[in-house]
Amino acid sequence: MIDVVKKILLTGVGVAALSKEKIEDLARDLAEKGKMTEQEGKALVDQLLTSSDEARQDLQKQIEAKVQVVLEKMDLAKKSEVDALKLEIEELKKAAAQE
């Protein structure tokens, strides 16, 4: 039973969406129903919290990578590029004012 629960929760984004409270509630519920011991419940909570955090971080990295690809395809100027142009304009204004 525990393996089935782990497999269900560890698939896809589901584990990333689990909160600590939901994980603890699930483990408590399984322990109360006699499906696992308290020690197994604690081990499950620890494993699911670790997996949830890893999945959340992986999902974040994937989202950031996809956003970066979209921004590059849009051919938008980066903030650093705009800042460099502003600086260059200011320098040109100063040079023109001195002439």
Backbone as CSV, one residue per row, in Angstrom:
resi,resn,N_x,N_y,N_z,CA_x,CA_y,CA_z,C_x,C_y,C_z
1,MET,0.828,-1.201,0.000,0.000,0.000,0.000,0.868,1.260,0.000
2,ILE,1.911,1.254,0.817,2.782,2.423,0.905,3.438,2.684,-0.440
3,ASP,3.883,1.622,-1.108,4.530,1.791,-2.410,3.576,2.387,-3.431
4,VAL,2.324,1.988,-3.379,1.327,2.528,-4.302,1.151,4.022,-4.055
5,VAL,1.050,4.414,-2.801,0.897,5.830,-2.452,2.112,6.609,-2.926
6,LYS,3.303,6.076,-2.693,4.527,6.756,-3.123,4.544,6.946,-4.633
7,LYS,4.212,5.892,-5.362,4.222,5.981,-6.822,3.227,7.010,-7.321
8,ILE,2.064,7.047,-6.726,1.046,8.014,-7.138,1.527,9.436,-6.866
9,LEU,2.076,9.661,-5.704,2.473,11.010,-5.308,3.752,11.478,-5.979
10,LEU,4.596,10.550,-6.369,5.881,10.935,-6.932,5.828,11.122,-8.446
11,THR,4.670,10.992,-9.037,4.570,11.173,-10.485,4.258,12.616,-10.818
12,GLY,4.966,13.117,-11.823,4.678,14.435,-12.375,4.769,15.563,-11.383
13,VAL,3.929,16.548,-11.613,3.924,17.771,-10.832,3.214,17.561,-9.498
14,GLY,2.477,16.476,-9.371,1.701,16.227,-8.157,2.505,16.370,-6.887
15,VAL,3.688,15.820,-6.883,4.502,15.899,-5.674,4.972,17.324,-5.414
16,ALA,5.162,18.105,-6.459,5.597,19.491,-6.270,4.496,20.326,-5.643
17,ALA,3.250,19.928,-5.869,2.126,20.702,-5.367,1.762,20.336,-3.928
18,LEU,2.336,19.275,-3.424,1.994,18.859,-2.066,2.601,19.785,-1.027
19,SER,1.789,20.183,-0.105,2.293,20.994,0.999,2.693,20.070,2.141
20,LYS,3.470,20.598,3.042,3.906,19.821,4.194,2.699,19.318,4.982
21,GLU,1.688,20.161,5.122,0.501,19.774,5.877,-0.236,18.623,5.208
22,LYS,-0.361,18.675,3.881,-1.049,17.599,3.164,-0.294,16.287,3.283
23,ILE,1.030,16.365,3.195,1.844,15.160,3.319,1.682,14.571,4.719
24,GLU,1.742,15.426,5.744,1.590,14.943,7.114,0.201,14.374,7.344
25,ASP,-0.821,15.020,6.781,-2.190,14.507,6.910,-2.331,13.135,6.274
26,LEU,-1.745,12.959,5.112,-1.809,11.680,4.419,-1.145,10.588,5.249
27,ALA,0.045,10.866,5.751,0.771,9.879,6.552,0.008,9.562,7.838
28,ARG,-0.553,10.587,8.471,-1.326,10.382,9.694,-2.553,9.513,9.412
29,ASP,-3.217,9.791,8.297,-4.406,9.043,7.915,-4.063,7.568,7.666
30,LEU,-2.978,7.328,6.953,-2.568,5.945,6.690,-2.171,5.229,7.983
31,ALA,-1.514,5.930,8.890,-1.119,5.331,10.160,-2.349,4.996,10.998
32,GLU,-3.340,5.903,10.995,-4.557,5.666,11.767,-5.345,4.475,11.224
33,LYS,-5.290,4.276,9.928,-6.016,3.165,9.313,-5.236,1.852,9.417
34,GLY,-4.069,1.920,10.025,-3.286,0.717,10.231,-2.531,0.264,9.003
35,LYS,-2.409,1.120,8.023,-1.707,0.753,6.794,-0.193,0.860,6.959
36,MET,0.245,1.601,7.979,1.675,1.730,8.233,1.885,2.094,9.694
37,THR,3.106,1.831,10.162,3.451,2.184,11.532,3.779,3.676,11.598
38,GLU,3.885,4.178,12.819,4.240,5.591,12.997,5.621,5.863,12.423
39,GLN,6.532,4.929,12.614,7.887,5.090,12.089,7.863,5.113,10.556
40,GLU,7.087,4.241,9.945,6.959,4.242,8.489,6.326,5.548,8.015
41,GLY,5.367,6.049,8.786,4.720,7.315,8.448,5.706,8.463,8.462
42,LYS,6.562,8.503,9.483,7.572,9.561,9.558,8.553,9.460,8.396
43,ALA,8.943,8.219,8.066,9.870,8.026,6.946,9.212,8.465,5.647
44,LEU,7.940,8.159,5.487,7.208,8.565,4.291,7.123,10.085,4.200
45,VAL,6.819,10.733,5.312,6.738,12.196,5.332,8.079,12.802,4.928
46,ASP,9.154,12.297,5.509,10.487,12.822,5.181,10.799,12.637,3.697
47,GLN,10.515,11.442,3.197,10.806,11.155,1.790,9.952,12.027,0.871
48,LEU,8.671,12.167,1.183,7.786,12.962,0.331,8.132,14.450,0.399
49,LEU,8.528,14.935,1.572,8.931,16.342,1.679,10.184,16.604,0.844
50,THR,11.129,15.684,0.907,12.341,15.828,0.105,12.008,15.784,-1.379
51,SER,11.193,14.806,-1.759,10.811,14.678,-3.164,10.010,15.878,-3.632
52,SER,9.136,16.377,-2.774,8.323,17.537,-3.116,9.204,18.749,-3.360
53,ASP,10.182,18.961,-2.498,11.093,20.096,-2.649,11.920,19.956,-3.923
54,GLU,12.418,18.760,-4.184,13.211,18.533,-5.399,12.357,18.749,-6.646
55,ALA,11.137,18.240,-6.629,10.253,18.393,-7.783,9.903,19.861,-7.998
56,ARG,9.691,20.593,-6.912,9.365,22.016,-7.000,10.542,22.794,-7.600
57,GLN,11.753,22.471,-7.158,12.946,23.135,-7.694,13.143,22.797,-9.168
58,ASP,12.927,21.530,-9.530,13.062,21.114,-10.923,12.027,21.821,-11.788
59,LEU,10.815,21.903,-11.301,9.755,22.587,-12.040,10.096,24.063,-12.225
60,GLN,10.623,24.686,-11.188,11.024,26.092,-11.269,12.096,26.293,-12.335
61,LYS,13.087,25.390,-12.363,14.157,25.486,-13.358,13.599,25.326,-14.768
62,GLN,12.674,24.386,-14.935,12.080,24.165,-16.254,11.284,25.387,-16.705
63,ILE,10.547,25.988,-15.787,9.767,27.175,-16.121,10.693,28.318,-16.516
64,GLU,11.743,28.531,-15.724,12.690,29.601,-16.030,13.336,29.390,-17.391
65,ALA,13.685,28.154,-17.717,14.305,27.860,-19.010,13.329,28.143,-20.149
66,LYS,12.079,27.749,-19.971,11.071,27.987,-21.013,10.820,29.483,-21.196
67,VAL,10.750,30.214,-20.110,10.545,31.662,-20.193,11.719,32.309,-20.919
68,GLN,12.930,31.859,-20.619,14.121,32.401,-21.278,14.064,32.162,-22.778
69,VAL,13.643,30.956,-23.184,13.530,30.637,-24.613,12.515,31.552,-25.280
70,VAL,11.372,31.752,-24.622,10.326,32.617,-25.179,10.838,34.052,-25.301
71,LEU,11.508,34.545,-24.294,12.042,35.913,-24.340,13.067,36.073,-25.458
72,GLU,13.901,35.067,-25.637,14.888,35.130,-26.713,14.209,35.139,-28.076
73,LYS,13.149,34.365,-28.227,12.416,34.333,-29.495,11.724,35.663,-29.768
74,MET,11.353,36.360,-28.704,10.687,37.653,-28.861,11.688,38.735,-29.235
75,ASP,12.962,38.441,-29.117,14.032,39.367,-29.480,13.915,40.693,-28.724
76,LEU,13.648,40.608,-27.440,13.557,41.799,-26.591,14.940,42.185,-26.077
77,ALA,15.116,43.460,-25.872,16.372,43.947,-25.301,16.410,43.596,-23.813
78,LYS,17.597,43.189,-23.374,17.777,42.891,-21.960,17.941,44.197,-21.200
79,LYS,17.652,44.166,-19.910,17.784,45.355,-19.076,19.215,45.885,-19.132
80,SER,20.176,44.991,-19.097,21.574,45.427,-19.141,21.883,46.143,-20.453
81,GLU,21.284,45.694,-21.550,21.496,46.341,-22.843,20.861,47.736,-22.866
82,VAL,19.665,47.847,-22.314,18.984,49.136,-22.250,19.771,50.096,-21.361
83,ASP,20.256,49.591,-20.231,21.052,50.428,-19.325,22.331,50.917,-20.005
84,ALA,22.966,50.031,-20.773,24.191,50.424,-21.489,23.882,51.506,-22.520
85,LEU,22.755,51.380,-23.206,22.360,52.396,-24.192,22.054,53.734,-23.515
86,LYS,21.401,53.690,-22.371,21.117,54.926,-21.632,22.416,55.625,-21.243
87,LEU,23.353,54.850,-20.774,24.649,55.408,-20.386,25.343,56.028,-21.597
88,GLU,25.310,55.334,-22.713,25.933,55.846,-23.926,25.255,57.139,-24.384
89,ILE,23.937,57.200,-24.290,23.197,58.419,-24.665,23.602,59.579,-23.772
90,GLU,23.702,59.329,-22.484,24.107,60.380,-21.546,25.514,60.880,-21.878
91,GLU,26.407,59.966,-22.205,27.775,60.356,-22.552,27.789,61.175,-23.843
92,LEU,26.972,60.769,-24.808,26.885,61.518,-26.067,26.296,62.913,-25.840
93,LYS,25.306,63.029,-24.961,24.716,64.328,-24.638,25.770,65.241,-24.019
94,LYS,26.542,64.701,-23.090,27.588,65.495,-22.451,28.630,65.943,-23.460
95,ALA,29.013,65.052,-24.350,30.005,65.380,-25.372,29.459,66.445,-26.327
96,ALA,28.199,66.337,-26.694,27.585,67.301,-27.601,27.447,68.667,-26.925
97,ALA,27.193,68.676,-25.636,27.036,69.941,-24.900,28.374,70.664,-24.777
98,GLN,29.465,69.930,-24.760,30.789,70.539,-24.617,31.289,71.128,-25.921
99,GLU,30.711,70.699,-27.032,31.182,71.213,-28.335,30.652,72.553,-28.656
